[in-house]
Amino acid sequence: MTYFPYTDVQNTEAYFTSLGLIGGATGMLPLIQANPDIPAFDDFDGADLTITNSVAKSTSGSAVVAWSGWDLSASKEKLLMTTYCHPSLSDWIGIGCHDGTLPTGVLEDSYMGLLYGQATWTALAKYTGTAWGVVGSDATIFQDDVATTGIWGIAMYVDGSSNVQKLFVKSGSAQWIQILSTSDATHSSFQSIVLFNRGDDARYISPIMVWGA
């Protein structure tokens, strides 16, 4: 069965346009529009996500750090990435952008927005080389890593030219809200997108949208 929340796509575009992150004179154009079906990934590491129409699901019984992603046709300084997701028993789940085309192994040189149930916070994080670190976090709101948690939306905006990173979430039928805004200067351009998780039965659900300039 295909999940097709068309009004959510409209509401998402309207919200981020109202913030001046896409639309108008921003130069931000659609790069990935996984709606309703999710296209095949260009590469993965750890454990590939299995795509069934509008859902990409991680392996059961395997608590490994993993990513699956797509290469962009050219490097971008600004990106806005959105997806819906459910962690199930996965310790964390999120979306990220990598400096170059997808690496051949473990993730490196990236920003990521994470719903981090294991640590009981929501976070903006980064890889510098293969060293992982937290850029910003908020322990007052997070999606718990249990099978009964609700499906949430997560969105991350990055502007490498202005050293801006922003994280947004959307719970249920509620509106998107901004959770974090940071000014890390580690990464300035991006050429691939990753869906990033650790654990069992994590699901990414369309629409998965990426805009860039």
C-alpha positions as CSV (number, residue, x, y, z in Angstrom):
1,M,0.0,0.0,0.0
2,T,1.4,3.4,-0.9
3,Y,1.4,6.2,1.6
4,F,0.7,9.5,-0.2
5,P,0.2,12.5,2.1
6,Y,-0.2,15.1,-0.7
7,T,-1.4,17.8,1.6
8,D,1.7,17.3,3.7
9,V,3.9,18.1,0.7
10,Q,2.0,21.3,0.1
11,N,2.1,22.3,3.8
12,T,5.9,21.6,3.9
13,E,6.6,23.7,0.9
14,A,4.4,26.5,2.2
15,Y,6.1,26.5,5.6
16,F,9.7,26.6,4.4
17,T,8.8,29.1,1.7
18,S,7.4,31.3,4.5
19,L,10.7,31.2,6.3
20,G,12.6,32.2,3.1
21,L,14.5,28.9,2.9
22,I,13.0,27.9,-0.5
23,G,11.1,29.6,-3.2
24,G,11.2,33.2,-4.3
25,A,14.8,34.5,-4.9
26,T,16.5,31.7,-2.9
27,G,17.6,29.8,-6.0
28,M,16.6,26.6,-4.2
29,L,15.3,24.0,-6.7
30,P,13.9,20.5,-6.1
31,L,16.7,17.9,-6.4
32,I,15.0,14.8,-5.0
33,Q,11.2,14.3,-4.9
34,A,10.5,10.8,-3.5
35,N,6.7,11.1,-3.6
36,P,5.0,8.8,-3.4
37,D,7.6,6.1,-4.2
38,I,11.2,6.1,-3.0
39,P,13.8,5.6,-5.7
40,A,16.6,3.1,-5.5
41,F,19.6,4.3,-3.4
42,D,23.0,5.0,-5.1
43,D,24.9,3.3,-2.3
44,F,24.8,2.2,1.3
45,D,27.0,1.1,4.2
46,G,26.2,-1.1,7.2
47,A,22.8,-2.4,6.2
48,D,20.9,-1.4,3.2
49,L,17.3,0.0,3.6
50,T,14.7,-2.2,1.8
51,I,12.3,-0.1,-0.3
52,T,8.7,-1.1,-0.6
53,N,6.8,1.6,-2.5
54,S,6.8,4.6,-0.1
55,V,8.7,3.1,2.8
56,A,12.4,2.3,3.2
57,K,13.0,0.0,6.2
58,S,16.2,-1.1,8.0
59,T,17.1,-4.7,8.9
60,S,15.4,-6.5,11.9
61,G,17.7,-7.7,14.7
62,S,20.7,-5.7,13.6
63,A,21.8,-2.8,15.8
64,V,24.4,-1.4,13.4
65,V,25.3,2.1,12.3
66,A,24.1,2.4,8.7
67,W,23.4,4.8,5.9
68,S,21.7,4.7,2.5
69,G,21.8,7.6,0.2
70,W,21.8,9.4,-3.2
71,D,24.4,11.4,-5.0
72,L,23.5,14.8,-6.3
73,S,24.5,15.8,-9.9
74,A,26.6,18.7,-8.6
75,S,27.9,20.2,-5.4
76,K,25.5,22.5,-3.5
77,E,26.2,25.2,-0.9
78,K,22.6,25.1,0.4
79,L,20.3,22.2,1.0
80,L,16.9,21.6,2.6
81,M,16.1,18.0,3.3
82,T,12.8,16.6,4.7
83,T,11.5,13.1,5.5
84,Y,9.0,11.3,7.7
85,C,10.4,8.5,9.9
86,H,9.8,6.0,12.6
87,P,12.7,4.6,14.7
88,S,11.0,1.4,16.1
89,L,13.9,0.0,18.1
90,S,16.6,2.0,16.3
91,D,18.7,4.1,18.8
92,W,18.7,7.0,16.4
93,I,17.3,8.0,13.0
94,G,17.9,11.0,10.8
95,I,19.0,12.6,7.6
96,G,22.3,14.1,6.5
97,C,24.4,15.6,3.8
98,H,27.9,14.6,2.8
99,D,30.7,16.9,1.4
100,G,31.4,14.7,-1.7
101,T,29.8,11.9,-3.5
102,L,28.9,8.9,-1.3
103,P,31.9,7.3,0.5
104,T,32.7,3.6,-0.1
105,G,32.4,2.8,3.6
106,V,31.7,4.5,6.9
107,L,30.2,7.9,6.8
108,E,32.5,10.9,7.0
109,D,32.6,14.7,6.4
110,S,28.8,15.3,6.9
111,Y,26.1,17.2,8.8
112,M,23.1,15.3,10.1
113,G,19.9,16.0,11.9
114,L,19.0,13.2,14.3
115,L,16.0,12.1,16.4
116,Y,18.1,10.4,19.1
117,G,15.9,8.3,21.3
118,Q,18.8,6.4,23.0
119,A,20.3,9.6,24.3
120,T,16.8,11.2,24.9
121,W,17.5,14.3,22.8
122,T,17.2,15.8,19.3
123,A,20.5,16.8,17.7
124,L,22.4,18.4,14.9
125,A,25.7,16.5,14.6
126,K,28.7,16.2,12.2
127,Y,31.4,14.0,11.0
128,T,34.8,15.7,10.6
129,G,36.7,13.0,8.7
130,T,35.3,10.0,10.5
131,A,35.2,11.7,13.9
132,W,31.6,12.2,15.1
133,G,30.5,15.2,17.3
134,V,27.4,17.0,18.4
135,V,26.9,20.5,17.1
136,G,23.7,21.2,19.1
137,S,21.1,19.3,21.0
138,D,17.7,19.7,22.8
139,A,16.7,17.3,25.5
140,T,13.2,18.8,25.8
141,I,11.8,17.1,22.6
142,F,12.7,13.8,20.9
143,Q,11.2,10.8,19.2
144,D,11.6,7.8,21.5
145,D,13.1,4.6,20.1
146,V,10.2,2.3,20.8
147,A,7.8,0.4,18.5
148,T,4.8,2.4,19.7
149,T,6.2,5.9,19.1
150,G,4.5,8.1,16.5
151,I,5.7,8.9,13.0
152,W,7.5,12.2,12.9
153,G,8.8,14.5,10.2
154,I,12.4,15.7,10.4
155,A,14.0,18.5,8.3
156,M,17.5,19.9,8.1
157,Y,18.6,23.1,6.4
158,V,22.3,23.8,5.8
159,D,24.0,26.8,4.2
160,G,27.7,26.3,3.9
161,S,28.4,29.8,2.6
162,S,26.9,31.4,5.8
163,N,27.7,28.6,8.3
164,V,24.1,27.9,9.2
165,Q,22.5,24.6,10.2
166,K,18.8,24.4,11.3
167,L,16.8,21.4,12.5
168,F,13.0,21.1,12.4
169,V,10.5,18.4,13.4
170,K,6.8,17.7,12.8
171,S,4.8,15.5,15.1
172,G,1.6,13.9,13.8
173,S,-0.7,16.5,12.1
174,A,1.1,19.4,13.8
175,Q,3.0,22.1,11.9
176,W,6.7,22.0,11.4
177,I,8.6,23.7,14.2
178,Q,12.3,24.8,14.5
179,I,14.2,23.0,17.2
180,L,17.8,24.0,16.7
181,S,19.9,26.6,14.9
182,T,23.7,26.4,14.9
183,S,26.6,28.1,13.2
184,D,29.3,25.5,12.7
185,A,31.9,26.2,10.0
186,T,33.2,22.7,9.3
187,H,31.6,22.0,5.9
188,S,30.8,24.4,3.1
189,S,29.4,22.3,0.2
190,F,27.6,19.1,-0.3
191,Q,27.1,16.5,-3.0
192,S,25.1,13.6,-1.5
193,I,22.2,12.9,0.8
194,V,22.0,10.1,3.4
195,L,19.4,8.5,5.5
196,F,21.2,7.5,8.7
197,N,20.2,5.1,11.5
198,R,21.4,2.7,14.1
199,G,19.3,-0.3,15.0
200,D,16.2,-2.4,14.3
201,D,13.3,-1.8,11.9
202,A,13.8,2.0,11.4
203,R,11.5,3.3,8.6
204,Y,11.7,6.3,6.3
205,I,8.4,7.3,4.8
206,S,7.7,9.5,1.8
207,P,7.5,12.2,0.9
208,I,11.3,12.6,1.1
209,M,12.2,15.9,-0.4
210,V,15.5,17.7,-1.1
211,W,15.9,21.3,-2.4
212,G,19.3,22.8,-3.2
213,A,21.3,25.7,-4.7
